[in-house]
């Protein structure tokens, strides 16, 4: 069985790396996006199990990205979690991994 795939969308490079490492250590495969456009493209192509949208994309971009993903038929079923920069990943997400 394949490991769950998480898409991390964050404008801050350090945040992307830190969050990716946390998820990989918990048994996730991870793909990252640096912009709203890249997030939408990767979500539509890879159909991850969860999408984490960090506010470091910019508050307006994070909100618009979340709205577009939740209304697009291809991605509407994917859980989306909004994250504040510098905040820890919620434990419910980390518990989802297979390790």
C-alpha positions in Angstrom: 0.0 0.0 0.0 1.4 3.4 -0.9 2.2 6.0 1.7 -0.2 8.9 1.9 0.8 11.9 -0.2 0.8 15.4 1.3 1.0 18.6 -0.7 2.6 21.5 1.2 2.0 25.0 -0.2 4.2 27.6 1.4 5.9 30.8 0.2 8.6 30.5 2.9 11.3 28.0 1.9 12.3 27.2 5.5 8.7 26.5 6.4 8.3 24.1 3.4 11.5 22.2 4.3 10.6 21.9 8.0 7.0 20.8 7.4 8.1 18.3 4.7 10.6 16.7 7.1 8.0 16.5 9.8 5.6 14.7 7.5 8.2 12.4 5.9 9.3 11.3 9.4 5.6 10.4 10.1 5.3 8.2 7.0 4.0 10.6 4.3 5.3 11.1 0.8 5.5 14.9 0.3 5.4 17.3 -2.7 5.8 21.0 -2.2 4.5 24.1 -4.0 5.9 27.7 -3.7 3.0 29.6 -5.3 -0.8 29.4 -5.5 -0.7 28.5 -9.2 1.8 25.7 -8.5 -0.4 24.4 -5.7 -3.4 24.2 -7.9 -1.5 22.5 -10.7 0.1 19.9 -8.4 -3.1 19.2 -6.6 -4.9 18.6 -9.8 -2.2 16.4 -11.3 -1.1 14.4 -8.2 -4.4 14.3 -6.2 -2.7 14.2 -2.8 -4.4 12.8 0.3 -4.1 16.1 2.1 -3.2 19.7 1.2 -1.5 22.0 3.7 -1.7 25.7 2.8 0.6 27.9 4.8 -0.3 31.5 5.2 3.2 32.4 4.0 1.7 32.2 0.5 0.1 35.5 1.4 -3.2 35.8 3.2 -5.1 36.6 0.0 -3.4 33.9 -2.0 -3.9 31.3 0.7 -7.6 32.1 0.9 -8.1 32.1 -2.9 -6.1 28.9 -3.3 -8.2 27.2 -0.7 -11.4 28.3 -2.3 -10.3 27.2 -5.8 -9.2 23.8 -4.6 -12.4 23.2 -2.6 -14.7 24.1 -5.5 -12.8 22.4 -8.3 -14.4 19.0 -9.0 -11.0 17.2 -9.3 -9.8 18.4 -5.9 -12.9 19.2 -3.8 -12.7 15.9 -2.0 -9.2 16.5 -0.7 -8.9 17.8 2.9 -7.3 21.2 3.1 -5.7 22.5 6.3 -4.7 26.2 6.6 -1.5 26.7 8.6 -0.1 29.8 10.3 3.6 30.5 9.6 5.8 29.2 12.5 3.0 27.1 14.0 3.4 23.4 14.5 1.5 20.9 12.4 -1.7 19.7 14.1 -1.2 16.3 15.8 -4.3 14.9 14.0 -2.4 15.3 10.7 0.8 13.7 12.0 -1.2 10.8 13.3 -2.5 10.1 9.7 0.9 8.9 8.5 1.5 5.2 8.4 4.5 5.0 10.7 
